[in-house]
Amino acid sequence: MDLSATTILVTFAGVFLICFMKGAFGGGFAIVGIPLLSLVMDPVKAGGLLAPLFIAMDLFSLRYWKPSTWSKPDLKLLVPGLVAGIGIGYALFRFLDHRAIAIVMAAITLTFVALWFKSGGQVKVRPRSSPKAVAAGLSSGITTMVAHSGGPPLAMYLLPLGLSKQLYAGTTSMFFTVETS
């Protein structure tokens, strides 16, 4: 790995974004951490570099985000898709070229951003949907396994539910703890 000043600065910026935003806001803007690191290193190496950090953050977050802050009905719908998605992601990871992983990760991130701008930064509240929850869990599991980038699919499902900030943060915390287990 190239350890130029740019690589080190971008790595520190990415780690800071992930830690600060996930710790302070339960995810949110932290989804740009891996794509940011992918600018200076292979996305698979970026994921490997950050995996221990993600595991530690997820385990420590359970001390703060207690079961009362979890949306249990949503987790019941999301987790089966997550488990299946991790399995599919594992199979894809073994066969996909690293450049393909970077393209998939970029497409997911750009889709998330496009949907955000399309809505004008406003999230329209909609009811819970079992098929959308399973699809979100599945795609989050795949993208997490391939590139530690499972936040956008999960956010695309959870944000329109209109959950309180605490419920949203607790649910994402538990979801990603299940994911890293």
N, CA, C and O atoms as a DFTB+ gen file, in Angstrom:
724 C
 N C O
     1  1       0.852      -1.168       0.000
     2  2       0.000       0.000       0.000
     3  2       0.901       1.236       0.000
     4  3       1.912       1.284       0.702
     5  1       0.520       2.225      -0.793
     6  2       1.246       3.482      -0.880
     7  2       0.936       4.324       0.354
     8  3      -0.226       4.624       0.628
     9  1       1.967       4.702       1.092
    10  2       1.760       5.503       2.299
    11  2       2.190       6.949       2.077
    12  3       2.969       7.505       2.853
    13  1       1.679       7.540       1.023
    14  2       1.977       8.942       0.753
    15  2       1.216       9.817       1.751
    16  3       0.321       9.352       2.457
    17  1       1.592      11.079       1.790
    18  2       0.922      12.014       2.699
    19  2      -0.566      12.107       2.363
    20  3      -1.398      12.211       3.264
    21  1      -0.901      12.069       1.082
    22  2      -2.305      12.131       0.669
    23  2      -3.079      10.929       1.190
    24  3      -4.190      11.069       1.702
    25  1      -2.483       9.742       1.057
    26  2      -3.146       8.524       1.537
    27  2      -3.381       8.598       3.039
    28  3      -4.463       8.258       3.517
    29  1      -2.384       9.034       3.776
    30  2      -2.512       9.125       5.233
    31  2      -3.566      10.156       5.626
    32  3      -4.377       9.899       6.515
    33  1      -3.564      11.322       4.974
    34  2      -4.539      12.366       5.291
    35  2      -5.967      11.914       4.967
    36  3      -6.882      12.119       5.764
    37  1      -6.151      11.303       3.802
    38  2      -7.487      10.839       3.417
    39  2      -7.933       9.712       4.345
    40  3      -9.108       9.634       4.702
    41  1      -7.009       8.841       4.736
    42  2      -7.353       7.757       5.664
    43  2      -7.792       8.316       7.010
    44  3      -8.803       7.881       7.562
    45  1      -7.041       9.276       7.543
    46  2      -7.441       9.894       8.806
    47  2      -8.789      10.598       8.676
    48  3      -9.619      10.519       9.582
    49  1      -9.011      11.281       7.563
    50  2     -10.299      11.958       7.346
    51  2     -11.434      10.940       7.285
    52  3     -12.493      11.153       7.874
    53  1     -11.217       9.837       6.576
    54  2     -12.244       8.802       6.482
    55  2     -12.551       8.173       7.820
    56  3     -13.718       7.988       8.167
    57  1     -11.514       7.840       8.582
    58  2     -11.715       7.243       9.908
    59  2     -12.419       8.238      10.825
    60  3     -13.324       7.861      11.568
    61  1     -12.014       9.496      10.779
    62  2     -12.665      10.516      11.598
    63  2     -14.148      10.626      11.243
    64  3     -15.004      10.640      12.128
    65  1     -14.445      10.702       9.943
    66  2     -15.849      10.801       9.524
    67  2     -16.662       9.622      10.028
    68  3     -17.757       9.791      10.565
    69  1     -16.123       8.444       9.853
    70  2     -16.847       7.246      10.273
    71  2     -17.068       7.260      11.783
    72  3     -18.195       7.083      12.247
    73  1     -16.006       7.469      12.547
    74  2     -16.109       7.430      14.016
    75  2     -16.979       8.544      14.558
    76  3     -17.875       8.299      15.366
    77  1     -16.723       9.764      14.122
    78  2     -17.467      10.897      14.650
    79  2     -18.931      10.834      14.257
    80  3     -19.813      10.991      15.101
    81  1     -19.189      10.608      12.992
    82  2     -20.573      10.625      12.528
    83  2     -21.366       9.423      13.036
    84  3     -22.544       9.552      13.368
    85  1     -20.736       8.276      13.097
    86  2     -21.459       7.111      13.605
    87  2     -21.662       7.242      15.111
    88  3     -22.726       6.908      15.633
    89  1     -20.648       7.726      15.798
    90  2     -20.759       7.885      17.243
    91  2     -21.700       8.999      17.646
    92  3     -22.461       8.858      18.603
    93  1     -21.655      10.101      16.925
    94  2     -22.458      11.257      17.303
    95  2     -23.868      11.222      16.726
    96  3     -24.807      11.715      17.351
    97  1     -24.018      10.650      15.552
    98  2     -25.307      10.720      14.870
    99  2     -25.867       9.361      14.460
   100  3     -26.844       9.307      13.713
   101  1     -25.284       8.276      14.924
   102  2     -25.820       6.952      14.650
   103  2     -25.721       6.537      13.200
   104  3     -26.569       5.782      12.724
   105  1     -24.733       6.996      12.493
   106  2     -24.566       6.606      11.092
   107  2     -24.484       7.814      10.216
   108  3     -23.414       8.395      10.038
   109  1     -25.615       8.200       9.663
   110  2     -25.709       9.403       8.854
   111  2     -24.618       9.541       7.819
   112  3     -24.482       8.703       6.928
   113  1     -23.851      10.590       7.937
   114  2     -22.831      10.941       6.961
   115  2     -21.645       9.977       6.970
   116  3     -20.784      10.059       6.094
   117  1     -21.585       9.083       7.925
   118  2     -20.480       8.133       8.013
   119  2     -20.416       7.211       6.803
   120  3     -19.394       6.561       6.581
   121  1     -21.479       7.143       6.021
   122  2     -21.493       6.249       4.863
   123  2     -20.484       6.657       3.800
   124  3     -20.201       5.872       2.895
   125  1     -19.935       7.863       3.887
   126  2     -18.964       8.288       2.885
   127  2     -17.535       7.868       3.249
   128  3     -16.617       8.104       2.464
   129  1     -17.328       7.263       4.398
   130  2     -15.982       6.890       4.840
   131  2     -15.270       5.950       3.886
   132  3     -14.162       6.246       3.441
   133  1     -15.886       4.824       3.566
   134  2     -15.250       3.850       2.667
   135  2     -15.104       4.416       1.257
   136  3     -14.029       4.293       0.670
   137  1     -16.155       5.040       0.683
   138  2     -15.933       5.642      -0.639
   139  2     -14.806       6.675      -0.636
   140  3     -14.074       6.790      -1.619
   141  1     -14.661       7.417       0.445
   142  2     -13.573       8.387       0.545
   143  2     -12.223       7.677       0.543
   144  3     -11.310       8.081      -0.177
   145  1     -12.093       6.631       1.339
   146  2     -10.842       5.876       1.366
   147  2     -10.556       5.211       0.025
   148  3      -9.395       5.011      -0.333
   149  1     -11.590       4.872      -0.707
   150  2     -11.409       4.233      -2.011
   151  2     -10.780       5.166      -3.032
   152  3     -10.342       4.720      -4.092
   153  1     -10.731       6.449      -2.725
   154  2     -10.058       7.381      -3.624
   155  2      -8.541       7.187      -3.601
   156  3      -7.860       7.489      -4.580
   157  1      -8.019       6.685      -2.491
   158  2      -6.571       6.554      -2.363
   159  2      -6.094       5.115      -2.202
   160  3      -4.890       4.864      -2.162
   161  1      -7.019       4.175      -2.110
   162  2      -6.612       2.776      -1.975
   163  2      -7.706       1.875      -2.544
   164  3      -8.833       2.309      -2.782
   165  1      -7.352       0.643      -2.750
   166  2      -8.289      -0.361      -3.228
   167  2      -9.449      -0.474      -2.234
   168  3      -9.213      -0.498      -1.027
   169  1     -10.704      -0.546      -2.715
   170  2     -11.827      -0.609      -1.774
   171  2     -11.797      -1.825      -0.860
   172  3     -12.280      -1.758       0.270
   173  1     -11.239      -2.930      -1.330
   174  2     -11.158      -4.119      -0.487
   175  2     -10.155      -3.877       0.646
   176  3     -10.399      -4.269       1.787
   177  1      -9.033      -3.234       0.328
   178  2      -8.059      -2.897       1.370
   179  2      -8.645      -1.881       2.339
   180  3      -8.399      -1.953       3.543
   181  1      -9.418      -0.938       1.818
   182  2     -10.066       0.052       2.684
   183  2     -11.005      -0.648       3.658
   184  3     -11.028      -0.325       4.846
   185  1     -11.770      -1.596       3.161
   186  2     -12.673      -2.353       4.025
   187  2     -11.923      -3.170       5.055
   188  3     -12.323      -3.232       6.218
   189  1     -10.833      -3.801       4.633
   190  2     -10.018      -4.588       5.565
   191  2      -9.378      -3.723       6.633
   192  3      -9.263      -4.130       7.790
   193  1      -8.964      -2.538       6.242
   194  2      -8.363      -1.602       7.186
   195  2      -9.371      -1.154       8.239
   196  3      -9.029      -0.987       9.410
   197  1     -10.610      -0.961       7.810
   198  2     -11.626      -0.428       8.707
   199  2     -12.444      -1.486       9.439
   200  3     -13.160      -1.156      10.385
   201  1     -12.358      -2.744       9.029
   202  2     -13.174      -3.801       9.643
   203  2     -13.018      -3.880      11.157
   204  3     -14.029      -3.933      11.857
   205  1     -11.790      -3.890      11.700
   206  2     -11.679      -3.947      13.171
   207  2     -12.312      -2.732      13.850
   208  3     -12.895      -2.849      14.928
   209  1     -12.196      -1.584      13.221
   210  2     -12.811      -0.367      13.770
   211  2     -14.328      -0.502      13.807
   212  3     -14.959      -0.154      14.805
   213  1     -14.919      -1.010      12.715
   214  2     -16.366      -1.197      12.661
   215  2     -16.838      -2.169      13.736
   216  3     -17.844      -1.925      14.402
   217  1     -16.118      -3.259      13.901
   218  2     -16.511      -4.260      14.902
   219  2     -16.477      -3.652      16.303
   220  3     -17.418      -3.815      17.078
   221  1     -15.400      -2.959      16.619
   222  2     -15.290      -2.340      17.942
   223  2     -16.385      -1.303      18.159
   224  3     -17.001      -1.269      19.225
   225  1     -16.634      -0.458      17.163
   226  2     -17.670       0.571      17.309
   227  2     -19.044      -0.046      17.505
   228  3     -19.823       0.409      18.342
   229  1     -19.341      -1.085      16.731
   230  2     -20.657      -1.716      16.846
   231  2     -20.857      -2.372      18.210
   232  3     -21.935      -2.273      18.795
   233  1     -19.833      -3.033      18.710
   234  2     -19.960      -3.677      20.018
   235  2     -20.083      -2.652      21.142
   236  3     -20.875      -2.841      22.065
   237  1     -19.310      -1.576      21.075
   238  2     -19.398      -0.546      22.113
   239  2     -20.705       0.242      22.023
   240  3     -21.204       0.738      23.033
   241  1     -21.253       0.354      20.823
   242  2     -22.493       1.124      20.671
   243  2     -23.661       0.465      21.398
   244  3     -24.610       1.145      21.788
   245  1     -23.601      -0.845      21.581
   246  2     -24.688      -1.534      22.284
   247  2     -24.775      -1.127      23.750
   248  3     -25.814      -1.307      24.386
   249  1     -23.696      -0.583      24.282
   250  2     -23.740      -0.106      25.670
   251  2     -24.632       1.121      25.781
   252  3     -25.248       1.359      26.820
   253  1     -24.699       1.902      24.699
   254  2     -25.502       3.128      24.718
   255  2     -26.894       2.898      24.141
   256  3     -27.889       3.319      24.732
   257  1     -26.968       2.239      23.002
   258  2     -28.247       2.032      22.318
   259  2     -28.881       0.745      22.841
   260  3     -28.680      -0.333      22.281
   261  1     -29.630       0.874      23.893
   262  2     -30.286      -0.251      24.567
   263  2     -31.479      -0.750      23.743
   264  3     -31.913      -0.070      22.814
   265  1     -32.009      -1.932      24.076
   266  2     -33.153      -2.475      23.337
   267  2     -34.354      -1.529      23.227
   268  3     -35.145      -1.647      22.292
   269  1     -34.495      -0.618      24.147
   270  2     -35.629       0.315      24.068
   271  2     -35.474       1.290      22.902
   272  3     -36.433       1.964      22.527
   273  1     -34.276       1.369      22.330
   274  2     -34.046       2.277      21.194
   275  2     -34.050       1.536      19.859
   276  3     -33.721       2.124      18.829
   277  1     -34.410       0.279      19.862
   278  2     -34.438      -0.505      18.623
   279  2     -35.858      -0.571      18.097
   280  3     -36.802      -0.713      18.873
   281  1     -36.015      -0.471      16.807
   282  2     -37.313      -0.710      16.182
   283  2     -37.390      -2.208      15.893
   284  3     -36.984      -2.673      14.828
   285  1     -37.909      -2.939      16.848
   286  2     -37.935      -4.398      16.736
   287  2     -38.733      -4.899      15.536
   288  3     -38.314      -5.872      14.908
   289  1     -39.880      -4.274      15.180
   290  2     -40.583      -4.744      13.990
   291  2     -39.738      -4.601      12.717
   292  3     -39.800      -5.450      11.828
   293  1     -38.957      -3.532      12.637
   294  2     -38.105      -3.353      11.462
   295  2     -36.936      -4.327      11.468
   296  3     -36.579      -4.873      10.424
   297  1     -36.339      -4.549      12.632
   298  2     -35.234      -5.502      12.709
   299  2     -35.686      -6.913      12.337
   300  3     -34.940      -7.660      11.704
   301  1     -36.908      -7.275      12.732
   302  2     -37.427      -8.599      12.372
   303  2     -37.550      -8.764      10.858
   304  3     -37.412      -9.869      10.332
   305  1     -37.810      -7.658      10.166
   306  2     -37.923      -7.704       8.709
   307  2     -36.558      -7.582       8.025
   308  3     -36.333      -8.190       6.979
   309  1     -35.657      -6.809       8.606
   310  2     -34.365      -6.523       7.985
   311  2     -33.331      -7.637       8.154
   312  3     -32.586      -7.936       7.221
   313  1     -33.281      -8.247       9.326
   314  2     -32.203      -9.182       9.643
   315  2     -32.194     -10.431       8.759
   316  3     -31.109     -10.844       8.350
   317  1     -33.332     -11.061       8.435
   318  2     -33.253     -12.219       7.534
   319  2     -32.649     -11.858       6.168
   320  3     -31.863     -12.627       5.615
   321  1     -33.013     -10.704       5.633
   322  2     -32.419     -10.249       4.374
   323  2     -30.932      -9.994       4.533
   324  3     -30.142     -10.292       3.637
   325  1     -30.554      -9.437       5.685
   326  2     -29.140      -9.174       5.965
   327  2     -28.331     -10.465       5.928
   328  3     -27.278     -10.525       5.293
   329  1     -28.819     -11.485       6.602
   330  2     -28.104     -12.754       6.666
   331  2     -27.952     -13.353       5.262
   332  3     -26.872     -13.812       4.891
   333  1     -29.037     -13.346       4.492
   334  2     -28.961     -13.854       3.114
   335  2     -28.012     -12.999       2.271
   336  3     -27.243     -13.528       1.469
   337  1     -28.067     -11.691       2.452
   338  2     -27.205     -10.784       1.699
   339  2     -25.731     -10.987       2.009
   340  3     -24.892     -10.892       1.113
   341  1     -25.406     -11.265       3.262
   342  2     -24.015     -11.535       3.622
   343  2     -23.525     -12.789       2.904
   344  3     -22.392     -12.830       2.426
   345  1     -24.371     -13.803       2.829
   346  2     -24.006     -15.023       2.097
   347  2     -23.783     -14.759       0.613
   348  3     -22.811     -15.237       0.028
   349  1     -24.680     -14.002       0.015
   350  2     -24.533     -13.656      -1.404
   351  2     -23.299     -12.777      -1.599
   352  3     -22.544     -12.965      -2.553
   353  1     -23.096     -11.825      -0.703
   354  2     -21.934     -10.944      -0.785
   355  2     -20.633     -11.713      -0.680
   356  3     -19.660     -11.392      -1.362
   357  1     -20.613     -12.724       0.171
   358  2     -19.414     -13.560       0.300
   359  2     -19.104     -14.247      -1.022
   360  3     -17.956     -14.269      -1.464
   361  1     -20.127     -14.806      -1.646
   362  2     -19.920     -15.476      -2.941
   363  2     -19.449     -14.474      -3.999
   364  3     -18.540     -14.772      -4.774
   365  1     -20.062     -13.296      -4.034
   366  2     -19.647     -12.273      -4.999
   367  2     -18.218     -11.811      -4.742
   368  3     -17.442     -11.618      -5.678
   369  1     -17.881     -11.635      -3.482
   370  2     -16.555     -11.154      -3.108
   371  2     -15.463     -12.091      -3.617
   372  3     -14.388     -11.650      -4.023
   373  1     -15.752     -13.359      -3.590
   374  2     -14.768     -14.353      -4.037
   375  2     -14.549     -14.292      -5.539
   376  3     -13.481     -14.665      -6.023
   377  1     -15.567     -13.816      -6.298
   378  2     -15.469     -13.872      -7.746
   379  2     -15.339     -12.518      -8.436
   380  3     -14.878     -12.451      -9.576
   381  1     -15.733     -11.449      -7.771
   382  2     -15.677     -10.130      -8.400
   383  2     -14.266      -9.554      -8.388
   384  3     -13.515      -9.725      -7.429
   385  1     -13.932      -8.880      -9.455
   386  2     -12.686      -8.129      -9.528
   387  2     -12.806      -6.898      -8.627
   388  3     -13.904      -6.370      -8.449
   389  1     -11.713      -6.446      -8.070
   390  2     -11.751      -5.299      -7.163
   391  2     -12.269      -4.045      -7.850
   392  3     -12.886      -3.198      -7.204
   393  1     -12.031      -3.913      -9.140
   394  2     -12.569      -2.751      -9.866
   395  2     -14.086      -2.825      -9.937
   396  3     -14.763      -1.800      -9.864
   397  1     -14.619      -4.027     -10.078
   398  2     -16.079      -4.190     -10.100
   399  2     -16.668      -3.825      -8.746
   400  3     -17.749      -3.241      -8.671
   401  1     -15.960      -4.167      -7.680
   402  2     -16.417      -3.814      -6.339
   403  2     -16.478      -2.297      -6.195
   404  3     -17.434      -1.759      -5.635
   405  1     -15.462      -1.614      -6.697
   406  2     -15.436      -0.145      -6.631
   407  2     -16.601       0.451      -7.414
   408  3     -17.197       1.438      -6.981
   409  1     -16.928      -0.130      -8.546
   410  2     -18.033       0.367      -9.366
   411  2     -19.364       0.141      -8.661
   412  3     -20.212       1.033      -8.643
   413  1     -19.558      -1.030      -8.085
   414  2     -20.797      -1.326      -7.352
   415  2     -20.950      -0.371      -6.171
   416  3     -22.028       0.174      -5.937
   417  1     -19.864      -0.175      -5.432
   418  2     -19.901       0.712      -4.284
   419  2     -20.224       2.145      -4.715
   420  3     -21.017       2.827      -4.067
   421  1     -19.615       2.591      -5.793
   422  2     -19.881       3.942      -6.295
   423  2     -21.326       4.076      -6.752
   424  3     -21.966       5.094      -6.491
   425  1     -21.843       3.062      -7.429
   426  2     -23.225       3.106      -7.913
   427  2     -24.207       3.203      -6.745
   428  3     -25.175       3.962      -6.810
   429  1     -23.966       2.447      -5.690
   430  2     -24.858       2.479      -4.526
   431  2     -24.812       3.845      -3.861
   432  3     -25.848       4.417      -3.524
   433  1     -23.619       4.358      -3.678
   434  2     -23.473       5.667      -3.034
   435  2     -24.117       6.764      -3.884
   436  3     -24.816       7.628      -3.355
   437  1     -23.886       6.732      -5.189
   438  2     -24.474       7.745      -6.075
   439  2     -25.996       7.630      -6.136
   440  3     -26.693       8.640      -6.233
   441  1     -26.513       6.400      -6.080
   442  2     -27.964       6.213      -6.056
   443  2     -28.550       6.834      -4.795
   444  3     -29.577       7.511      -4.847
   445  1     -27.893       6.601      -3.664
   446  2     -28.348       7.179      -2.402
   447  2     -28.353       8.704      -2.480
   448  3     -29.322       9.344      -2.071
   449  1     -27.291       9.279      -2.997
   450  2     -27.194      10.737      -3.126
   451  2     -28.249      11.264      -4.094
   452  3     -28.888      12.279      -3.817
   453  1     -28.441      10.581      -5.231
   454  2     -29.440      11.014      -6.212
   455  2     -30.845      11.000      -5.622
   456  3     -31.630      11.920      -5.850
   457  1     -31.155       9.959      -4.867
   458  2     -32.476       9.894      -4.230
   459  2     -32.647      11.015      -3.217
   460  3     -33.739      11.564      -3.070
   461  1     -31.575      11.353      -2.524
   462  2     -31.637      12.428      -1.541
   463  2     -31.913      13.759      -2.238
   464  3     -32.777      14.524      -1.808
   465  1     -31.170      14.033      -3.326
   466  2     -31.373      15.287      -4.047
   467  2     -32.727      15.318      -4.750
   468  3     -33.361      16.371      -4.832
   469  1     -33.167      14.180      -5.251
   470  2     -34.474      14.106      -5.922
   471  2     -35.597      14.486      -4.962
   472  3     -36.583      15.108      -5.355
   473  1     -35.433      14.108      -3.713
   474  2     -36.462      14.424      -2.721
   475  2     -36.300      15.832      -2.159
   476  3     -37.080      16.256      -1.307
   477  1     -35.300      16.546      -2.627
   478  2     -35.065      17.897      -2.126
   479  2     -34.580      17.915      -0.689
   480  3     -34.770      18.898       0.027
   481  1     -33.956      16.833      -0.272
   482  2     -33.460      16.758       1.094
   483  2     -34.549      16.442       2.105
   484  3     -34.290      16.354       3.305
   485  1     -35.747      16.275       1.620
   486  2     -36.875      15.944       2.498
   487  2     -37.208      14.458       2.334
   488  3     -37.197      13.923       1.225
   489  1     -37.493      13.828       3.421
   490  2     -37.870      12.421       3.401
   491  2     -39.372      12.330       3.603
   492  3     -39.904      12.791       4.613
   493  1     -40.048      11.735       2.637
   494  2     -41.500      11.548       2.758
   495  2     -41.759      10.315       3.616
   496  3     -41.247       9.230       3.339
   497  1     -42.543      10.493       4.636
   498  2     -42.859       9.388       5.538
   499  2     -43.778       8.411       4.812
   500  3     -44.762       8.804       4.185
   501  1     -43.436       7.146       4.910
   502  2     -44.249       6.094       4.294
   503  2     -44.352       4.936       5.279
   504  3     -43.536       4.818       6.193
   505  1     -45.350       4.087       5.092
   506  2     -45.529       2.975       6.047
   507  2     -44.471       1.884       5.851
   508  3     -43.805       1.811       4.818
   509  1     -44.345       1.058       6.857
   510  2     -43.434      -0.091       6.833
   511  2     -43.856      -1.038       5.711
   512  3     -45.047      -1.235       5.473
   513  1     -42.875      -1.619       5.024
   514  2     -43.145      -2.545       3.932
   515  2     -42.226      -3.754       4.053
   516  3     -41.003      -3.621       4.000
   517  1     -42.820      -4.932       4.216
   518  2     -42.010      -6.147       4.358
   519  2     -41.108      -6.394       3.152
   520  3     -39.925      -6.676       3.343
   521  1     -41.615      -6.302       1.904
   522  2     -40.721      -6.537       0.753
   523  2     -39.573      -5.522       0.681
   524  3     -38.442      -5.888       0.360
   525  1     -39.859      -4.258       0.978
   526  2     -38.798      -3.241       0.948
   527  2     -37.785      -3.476       2.066
   528  3     -36.590      -3.248       1.874
   529  1     -38.245      -3.925       3.222
   530  2     -37.341      -4.190       4.337
   531  2     -36.410      -5.353       4.006
   532  3     -35.205      -5.279       4.250
   533  1     -36.969      -6.423       3.452
   534  2     -36.143      -7.577       3.085
   535  2     -35.149      -7.177       1.995
   536  3     -33.983      -7.569       2.046
   537  1     -35.605      -6.398       1.009
   538  2     -34.706      -5.935      -0.059
   539  2     -33.600      -5.049       0.509
   540  3     -32.446      -5.153       0.093
   541  1     -33.946      -4.181       1.453
   542  2     -32.943      -3.313       2.080
   543  2     -31.942      -4.143       2.881
   544  3     -30.737      -3.902       2.811
   545  1     -32.433      -5.108       3.633
   546  2     -31.543      -5.977       4.403
   547  2     -30.629      -6.781       3.493
   548  3     -29.435      -6.916       3.758
   549  1     -31.206      -7.316       2.410
   550  2     -30.437      -8.102       1.449
   551  2     -29.348      -7.252       0.795
   552  3     -28.184      -7.651       0.754
   553  1     -29.728      -6.089       0.289
   554  2     -28.733      -5.251      -0.395
   555  2     -27.705      -4.698       0.594
   556  3     -26.539      -4.528       0.238
   557  1     -28.118      -4.419       1.815
   558  2     -27.168      -3.963       2.826
   559  2     -26.178      -5.077       3.170
   560  3     -24.986      -4.822       3.342
   561  1     -26.669      -6.295       3.266
   562  2     -25.783      -7.432       3.541
   563  2     -24.774      -7.655       2.426
   564  3     -23.599      -7.915       2.685
   565  1     -25.237      -7.552       1.185
   566  2     -24.332      -7.729       0.043
   567  2     -23.274      -6.634       0.032
   568  3     -22.080      -6.918      -0.063
   569  1     -23.716      -5.381       0.129
   570  2     -22.764      -4.277       0.039
   571  2     -21.836      -4.226       1.248
   572  3     -20.694      -3.780       1.134
   573  1     -22.306      -4.671       2.383
   574  2     -21.444      -4.722       3.560
   575  2     -20.375      -5.785       3.399
   576  3     -19.207      -5.552       3.710
   577  1     -20.767      -6.933       2.922
   578  2     -19.807      -8.026       2.755
   579  2     -18.775      -7.688       1.694
   580  3     -17.598      -8.018       1.838
   581  1     -19.210      -7.036       0.640
   582  2     -18.309      -6.736      -0.474
   583  2     -17.439      -5.518      -0.166
   584  3     -16.241      -5.531      -0.451
   585  1     -18.023      -4.465       0.410
   586  2     -17.258      -3.221       0.543
   587  2     -17.545      -2.440       1.827
   588  3     -17.283      -1.238       1.862
   589  1     -18.063      -3.061       2.866
   590  2     -18.385      -2.358       4.121
   591  2     -19.170      -1.081       3.854
   592  3     -18.926      -0.044       4.471
   593  1     -20.111      -1.174       2.930
   594  2     -20.878       0.004       2.533
   595  2     -22.367      -0.288       2.620
   596  3     -23.115       0.012       1.690
   597  1     -22.798      -0.866       3.722
   598  2     -24.191      -1.257       3.885
   599  2     -25.107      -0.169       4.400
   600  3     -26.313      -0.387       4.510
   601  1     -24.575       0.985       4.715
   602  2     -25.387       2.073       5.253
   603  2     -26.432       2.633       4.305
   604  3     -27.579       2.810       4.714
   605  1     -26.083       2.923       3.046
   606  2     -27.084       3.525       2.154
   607  2     -28.355       2.700       1.963
   608  3     -29.446       3.259       2.069
   609  1     -28.266       1.382       1.683
   610  2     -29.524       0.636       1.532
   611  2     -30.377       0.642       2.799
   612  3     -31.603       0.736       2.730
   613  1     -29.721       0.542       3.953
   614  2     -30.463       0.566       5.213
   615  2     -31.123       1.922       5.418
   616  3     -32.288       1.996       5.808
   617  1     -30.386       2.991       5.157
   618  2     -30.938       4.338       5.319
   619  2     -32.094       4.581       4.351
   620  3     -33.070       5.242       4.706
   621  1     -31.991       4.047       3.123
   622  2     -33.073       4.216       2.147
   623  2     -34.374       3.601       2.647
   624  3     -35.461       4.067       2.305
   625  1     -34.259       2.553       3.457
   626  2     -35.465       1.941       4.019
   627  2     -35.916       2.647       5.304
   628  3     -37.096       2.963       5.455
   629  1     -34.989       2.892       6.217
   630  2     -35.370       3.400       7.541
   631  2     -35.774       4.877       7.557
   632  3     -36.716       5.245       8.259
   633  1     -35.091       5.714       6.810
   634  2     -35.383       7.150       6.874
   635  2     -36.839       7.489       6.549
   636  3     -37.447       8.286       7.264
   637  1     -37.415       6.909       5.494
   638  2     -38.810       7.256       5.194
   639  2     -39.837       6.738       6.205
   640  3     -41.014       7.086       6.118
   641  1     -39.413       5.925       7.149
   642  2     -40.358       5.435       8.159
   643  2     -40.683       6.504       9.194
   644  3     -41.646       6.369       9.949
   645  1     -39.883       7.564       9.229
   646  2     -40.142       8.648      10.170
   647  2     -39.833       8.288      11.607
   648  3     -40.458       8.815      12.528
   649  1     -38.869       7.387      11.813
   650  2     -38.487       7.009      13.170
   651  2     -37.854       8.205      13.880
   652  3     -37.268       9.076      13.237
   653  1     -37.974       8.242      15.187
   654  2     -37.287       9.284      15.954
   655  2     -35.783       9.090      15.774
   656  3     -35.331       8.015      15.381
   657  1     -35.022      10.125      16.060
   658  2     -33.563      10.036      15.909
   659  2     -32.992       8.925      16.776
   660  3     -32.110       8.180      16.349
   661  1     -33.500       8.820      17.993
   662  2     -32.997       7.808      18.906
   663  2     -33.350       6.402      18.416
   664  3     -32.519       5.496      18.483
   665  1     -34.560       6.219      17.932
   666  2     -34.987       4.911      17.428
   667  2     -34.215       4.548      16.155
   668  3     -33.831       3.394      15.964
   669  1     -33.993       5.535      15.293
   670  2     -33.223       5.296      14.066
   671  2     -31.789       4.885      14.421
   672  3     -31.279       3.896      13.894
   673  1     -31.148       5.635      15.305
   674  2     -29.761       5.353      15.680
   675  2     -29.643       4.001      16.377
   676  3     -28.719       3.241      16.091
   677  1     -30.556       3.695      17.277
   678  2     -30.520       2.409      17.968
   679  2     -30.741       1.243      17.029
   680  3     -30.082       0.211      17.151
   681  1     -31.664       1.398      16.090
   682  2     -31.950       0.332      15.123
   683  2     -30.755       0.094      14.212
   684  3     -30.378      -1.053      13.977
   685  1     -30.156       1.161      13.697
   686  2     -28.982       0.980      12.832
   687  2     -27.820       0.387      13.633
   688  3     -27.059      -0.429      13.112
   689  1     -27.687       0.786      14.871
   690  2     -26.618       0.244      15.702
   691  2     -26.784      -1.262      15.875
   692  3     -25.826      -2.017      15.705
   693  1     -27.990      -1.698      16.213
   694  2     -28.228      -3.126      16.396
   695  2     -28.073      -3.881      15.084
   696  3     -27.500      -4.970      15.057
   697  1     -28.582      -3.308      13.990
   698  2     -28.479      -3.935      12.672
   699  2     -27.017      -4.189      12.322
   700  3     -26.664      -5.291      11.902
   701  1     -26.167      -3.185      12.489
   702  2     -24.767      -3.352      12.122
   703  2     -23.994      -4.202      13.119
   704  3     -22.952      -4.755      12.769
   705  1     -24.477      -4.320      14.351
   706  2     -23.854      -5.238      15.289
   707  2     -24.151      -6.673      14.864
   708  3     -23.271      -7.531      14.936
   709  1     -25.370      -6.943      14.427
   710  2     -25.704      -8.279      13.916
   711  2     -24.844      -8.574      12.698
   712  3     -24.370      -9.695      12.512
   713  1     -24.654      -7.572      11.888
   714  2     -23.884      -7.723      10.650
   715  2     -22.420      -8.093      10.940
   716  3     -21.850      -8.933      10.244
   717  1     -21.820      -7.486      11.941
   718  2     -20.399      -7.748      12.208
   719  2     -20.190      -9.011      13.041
   720  3     -19.056      -9.463      13.198
   721  1     -21.248      -9.574      13.567
   722  2     -21.114     -10.768      14.406
   723  2     -20.773     -11.998      13.593
   724  3     -20.626     -13.085      14.150
